[in-house]
């Protein structure tokens, strides 16, 4: 199979906000307990945080981590997780029918985030709680001293404020599964008042309002319009959530699902712009895609988990090679919408539908989906560029005109680097790809990274990495002409670099680093 791409330096989509490479930790399953936190483990530090997990999180270079939920947050009393650990209550978590011991709370998680070189994206409870509790947790977190909640934080041993800048106003509030589900009118009013109180408390923060729980909800569209009608001038982002599954074993259709994600993004952006026009506002509300991933492998086994126990092994999908391809397509879709998507969170980070898995008392290891996320996070910082693909397309059960190549480019001008991310969706044929890349004189192809396995059901484990990246040779880039071969059913990263003669920063390049 043959195809051609065209890239021009000036045909930009928008600046990539590094926060699109965010992730998510919920008090769910083994994400917290036996995930990031396991006192007594040989790899744990003095606070009980697993150092092997911290190392893998730093390898992903995750800039934000959403916390503490998720469905969990709609029934969470944040005050249960502060103060002396031995005095904290054990609560029934009605979201996941488990016991929450509250050994990890806001202060501990903020400290974990510092050690992971990331920042907290905090969610507030607008289910069983409301605007006052949201304002109080912000004061506790962000105000230096001299008020009740800030001084209480200092008495708990945290003199400096946490400085959390990105806050979610609840979670999936139109979902029937949600604790204290609300109508769009009810949620819009509550979110508006919470936003006002929070921004009066700390004007430097940014706020995310809940969009509809997913694009297939009966409330989708009308929910966003109503919520934005109430909150538009008080919030900065509206959230989107999506998960994909291959329950029917239809791989070509599964690989085309990112087209649905792209349509979802464009629809929500359009609703934001419609409300902006109707309000005659000069403000632009952008998007926070703060839950996305593949999720379906663990659903049957989760039915066998007993209720009211602590940290059960819930939502522990073991990902395949084809899942990694879908995750790669979803990452590319986020980059193709970098002008509007300014934050995103792969859900989740450890053990729960996650790129990182742990064994209790044992090792931590990388799932198949770890690698495309790591590559995008490392090499996808800068300006997203349009890539025009000319080549084959196919139809599937649900989608038409699916291009065999899903691709986008990111240019980091200061670092003199151009990264091309590409998924070859053809399951049987390699793609002989030619490229016309304009405006990048003095660049050379320094690396072609690929992730592929002929067995699309291949998985990784603590003992064996069946799916891991390899470096291919044989490609070339000369006088603006690219020539490479992409293996069938593969994730690819083509790294172009400005030569030392045209870029004095050339000597700063290091192995394994983007620039």
Secondary structure as UniProt FT lines:
FT   STRAND          2..8
FT   TURN            9..10
FT   STRAND          12..15
FT   HELIX           18..21
FT   STRAND          22..24
FT   TURN            29..30
FT   TURN            34..36
FT   TURN            39..40
FT   TURN            42..43
FT   TURN            46..47
FT   STRAND          49..50
FT   HELIX           51..60
FT   STRAND          64..67
FT   HELIX           71..75
FT   HELIX           78..81
FT   HELIX           85..87
FT   STRAND          91..93
FT   TURN            94..97
FT   STRAND          98..100
FT   HELIX           106..115
FT   TURN            116..117
FT   STRAND          119..124
FT   HELIX           131..142
FT   HELIX           148..155
FT   TURN            156..157
FT   STRAND          166..169
FT   TURN            173..174
FT   TURN            176..177
FT   TURN            179..180
FT   HELIX           184..201
FT   TURN            203..204
FT   STRAND          206..209
FT   TURN            215..216
FT   TURN            218..221
FT   HELIX           222..231
FT   TURN            232..234
FT   STRAND          237..244
FT   TURN            247..248
FT   HELIX           251..255
FT   TURN            256..257
FT   HELIX           258..279
FT   STRAND          286..294
FT   TURN            297..298
FT   HELIX           299..302
FT   TURN            303..304
FT   HELIX           321..336
FT   TURN            337..340
FT   STRAND          341..346
FT   STRAND          356..358
FT   TURN            360..361
FT   STRAND          364..366
FT   HELIX           368..379
FT   STRAND          383..385
FT   STRAND          388..390
FT   STRAND          393..394
FT   STRAND          402..403
FT   STRAND          405..412
FT   TURN            413..416
FT   STRAND          417..424
FT   STRAND          431..438
FT   TURN            441..442
FT   STRAND          443..451
FT   TURN            456..457
FT   STRAND          459..460
FT   STRAND          470..472
FT   STRAND          476..478
FT   TURN            479..480
FT   STRAND          481..486
FT   STRAND          490..498
FT   TURN            500..502
FT   HELIX           504..508
FT   TURN            511..512
//
